[in-house]
Amino acid sequence: MPKLKTKSGAKKRFKVTGTGKVVAGVAGKRHRLISHTSKYIRQNRGTKVLSDADARIVKSYMPYNR
């Protein structure tokens, strides 16, 4: 069985925690921030844990849990 390749975009954007959850940066924080409320900007600071459905897809992109 050959080795599986990791999707290059996924290894740059996602990280797997010690418990196996997938962490990603929050969308909607690059530009047009003047139209977002202060609460939105504050709550979406940092990273978030992906939902189980999304995490399953991302883990298929990273077969060796980088």
C-alpha positions in Angstrom: 0.0 0.0 0.0 1.5 3.4 -1.0 1.7 6.3 1.4 -1.1 8.8 1.2 -0.5 12.4 0.4 -1.6 15.2 2.6 -3.5 18.1 1.0 -1.1 21.0 1.1 -3.9 23.5 1.8 -5.2 21.5 4.7 -1.9 21.2 6.5 -1.5 25.0 6.4 -5.0 25.8 7.6 -5.9 23.2 10.2 -4.4 21.6 13.3 -5.4 18.5 15.2 -5.5 18.8 19.0 -4.3 16.2 21.4 -7.8 14.8 21.8 -8.3 14.5 18.0 -10.4 17.7 17.5 -9.7 19.9 14.5 -8.9 23.6 15.1 -9.2 26.3 12.4 -9.1 30.0 12.1 -12.3 31.9 11.9 -13.7 33.2 8.6 -14.8 36.8 8.1 -11.9 38.6 9.7 -9.8 39.8 6.7 -11.6 42.9 5.4 -14.9 44.8 5.6 -14.7 44.8 9.4 -16.3 48.2 9.7 -19.7 46.6 8.8 -19.3 43.9 11.5 -20.2 44.6 15.1 -17.6 44.8 17.9 -19.1 41.7 19.4 -18.7 39.8 16.2 -15.0 40.8 15.9 -14.3 40.1 19.5 -16.0 36.7 19.6 -14.3 35.5 16.4 -10.8 36.3 17.6 -8.3 33.4 17.5 -9.4 29.9 16.5 -12.4 27.7 16.8 -13.0 23.9 17.0 -14.7 22.5 13.9 -18.0 20.6 14.0 -17.8 16.8 13.8 -19.1 16.8 10.2 -16.5 19.3 9.0 -13.7 17.6 11.1 -14.4 14.3 9.4 -13.8 15.9 6.0 -10.6 17.7 7.1 -9.2 14.5 8.7 -9.6 12.7 5.3 -7.4 15.4 3.8 -4.7 14.8 6.5 -4.3 11.0 6.8 -1.5 11.1 9.3 -2.8 13.8 11.6 -0.2 16.4 11.1 
